Amino acid sequence: MTILKIGLLLFVLFYLLPLGVSAARYGAGGAARDWWSADSSSAGLLPPARSPGAVVRVFAAPTVRWRGIFAVHCWIVFKPEGAGAYTRYDYTAWGEPIRMNGFEPDGRWFGSVPEVVFAADGAAAQALIPRMREAITGYAWRNQGDYRAWPGPNSNTFVAAVMDAVPGIPVSLPPTAIGKDYPYDGRWLRATASGTGFRLTFGGYGGLTLGWVEGLEVNILGAVAGIDLRRPAIKLPGIGRIGMRGPDGSGTPPAVAAVQ
């Protein structure tokens, strides 16, 4: 079998087939077609706001309507120590791109229950919040018209940029977070957010990520396939991770004790 045939077979198995399965699943489930009236209430994934400790969360949920076949929407929530309310940040296509408290902190995203991508509590969360705030304030793509659903900068680009600003975060965004590899700062080669590898990207249209935390990821037109050796799993477009999950059932551990 020639190299070209092998490459075509791999593309079919790891890109076209998973996307086909995701499309079939969407069609069978009628996922949030009536998105105007879809449930956006709290999914009960956060500690009570009156709790004294600091909290940081990154959530992800399938995007609205047919786009959910391909991608998730990620957002950031945090609460400093002693605060009585959570602050949520999304990056959206309408109005000012960086939207603060536009939705319930852990609200269902047009009917879909979000997944916890990253969590930190207590002292670890308190140490992260100032850096995250600084990254949000300094984010370059913050003006009307900057948002682009594909290949970016979109909601996942924004969250990836904030996570990049906090050294040593021991998780990565889901492979279905299309736009996470967009070069928001113009750099085509950079260290991964975890500091355990590197990311090569060609304008978000293609690229390669290799790291101990991130695993091996190959980006083709924004769709990511790869493998995670640290917590054994495969990563597929439209489907996400298949393999070892965190103790809370998500793709990552439910909390970190400290970030150096």
N, C-alpha and C positions, 0 to 999 in steps of 0.2 A: 504493500500500500504506500503510495507516494505521500510526501509531506503535505501536499495540498489537500489530498483526500482525508488525511488524519486531522488536519486543521478544520476542514469542513465538518467532519463528524463531531469533533469536540464542540464546535460552534452550535451545531444542532442540539447536542445533548445538554450543554451547559447554559445555553442562552435561549434558543427558540423553543425547546420543549418546556422548560420551566415557565416561560412567559405564556405559552399556550395553556398550561395547567392553571396558571393564575387567572387567565381570561375565562376559562371554563368555570372555575370556582366562582368568579364574579357573576357570570351569567346565571349560574344555578342559584346563587344566593340573593340576587337582586340587590347587591350591596348599596344601601343608602341612596337609592335612585331618587326618592323624595327628599332631597337634601335640604330644602327650605324648612321643612318641619321636623328634621331629624333631631334626635335627643342630643343635647349639649350639656346635660347636667353632670355634676361631679360623679366620678367613678369610684370615689372613696379610697384613693390610693395614697393620700397624704395624711400625716399626723394632724390632729386638730390644730388650727391656727393659734389657739391660746397656749399651746405647749411652749415652754420657755426656750428650748434648744433651737439652734440654727439648723436649717434644712436646705439642701440643694437637690434638685431633680432635673433630669433631662427625660422628656417623654417623646414617644413616637406613635403615630397612628396612621392608618391608610388615608391617603388623600381623597378628596371628594370625588364621587362619581367614577367614571371609567379610568381616571388617572390612578385610582387605587390599585389597578391591575399591576402597575409598574412601580409605584413609589409610595413612601410614607412622608408625612409631615412631622418635623421635629420642633420642639419648643423647650424653653428653659423656665424653671420655676425656682425661686429661692425665698428664704425668710431668715433674716439675721437673728442672732440671739436676742431674745427679749421682745422682738416685734410681734404685733398682734395680727398680722395679715401676711399673706403670700403675695409676691410680685411675679407676674408671668410676662415673658417676652416671646412674641412671635414675629416672624418676618413674612409679610403678606403682600399680595398683588394689588390691594386696594388701599387708598389713602396713603398716609405716611407708612413706608415699608416696615419700620420697626414699631410694632404695636404693643403697648403696655397695658396689661389687664383688660384686654378685649374679650376674654373668655374666662370661664372657670379655670382655676389653676390646674386641676386634674380632670377637666371636663372631657366628656366624650367628643371626639372630633367628627362632627356630622354623623353621629350615631355609633361610631366605632370606639371601643374601649382602648385607651392608650396602653402602651407597653413601657415599663420603666427601663430606660437605656442606661442611665447612670444615676447613682444615689450616693449622697454623703450626708452625715448627720453630726451634730455636736461641734466639737472643736475643728474637725476636718472641714465641715461645711463653712464654718465661720472664717477659716483661713482662705477659702476659695472665693467668697463673695466679693471682696474688694477687687480682685483681679478680674472677675467676670464683669463687674460693673464698668471697670475701666475699658475692657474690650468692647462692651456694648456701646459705650459713649464714643469710642474712637473708631467704630466700624465705618469703613469708607463708603460702602454702598447703601447710604441711608436716605437718599433723596428720591422723590417721586419720579418714576420712570426707570429706576435702577433695577427693579425686580425683573427677572426673566425665569420662567418656569424651567426652561431647559436651554443650555446645560447649566445655567446659573448666571448670576447669583440668585439663589432662591432661599427658602426657609432653612434648608439643610446646610447650605453654604454658610449662612449666618451662625447657626449653632456650631458647625465645625470650626469656624473662626474663633468663637468664644472659647471652645474647648482647647484649641491650639494655644490660646493665650495663657493657659494654666498648665505649667509644666508637670508632666508625670501622671496625668489622668489615666488610670489603668484600664480604660475601655475604649471602644470605637463605636461610631454610629453604625446602624444596621446597613447591610449591603443594599437594601432597598431605599436608602436615603439618597436618592438621585440628586446630584448637585453638591454633595459633600466634598467631592474632589475638585471642584472649581477653584482655580487659583485666585482667591479673593484679594491677595496682595501682589499679584503679578508674578509670583515665583513659580517656575515650572518644576523645580526640584526643591524639596524641603524635608526636614525631619517630621516624622509623624507626631501627633499630639502626645502620645505616650513616651516619646523619646527613645523608643526601642527599634526604630527602623526608618525608612525613607518613603516618600511618595513622589512619583514622577507623573506629571499630568500635562496633557496637551490641550490646554484651554477648556478642560472639562469634557472634551469629546472622546478622550481615551486616556489611558494611563496604566500605571502599575504601582501597587503599594506592597511593601514587604516589611514586616515587623513582627516582633514576638507577640505583642498584644493584638495587632491588627491582622496577623496572619499574612497569607498571600492573596491579593485581590487583583484581578484583571478587569479594567474598565473599558468597555466597548460602547461608545455612544451613550455613556451614562449608566448603562446596565453593568452590574458588577457580579462576577462569579469568582469563587476562590475557595480557600481551605484554611481552617484554623487548627493549628497543631497544639496550642496551649490548652484549649478546651475543645477537644476534637469535634469538628463539625465541618460541613460543607456550606458554602454560601452561594445562593442561586438568585438570579434576577426574578423579581415578582414574588418569590416565595420567601426569601430570607434565609435564616440559619436552619439547618437540619442537623441536629446533634446535641451535644451537651448544653444544658441550660443552666441558668443561675438557680439558687435555692428558692427564689420566689417565682420560678417558672419563666422568667424573662431571659433574654440572651446574655445578661450580665449579672454579677453578684448584686444583692440588694443594697449594699452600702459599703463604703470604704472607711477604714478607721483613721487614715491619715494620707495626705498627699505631700510629698516632699517638695 
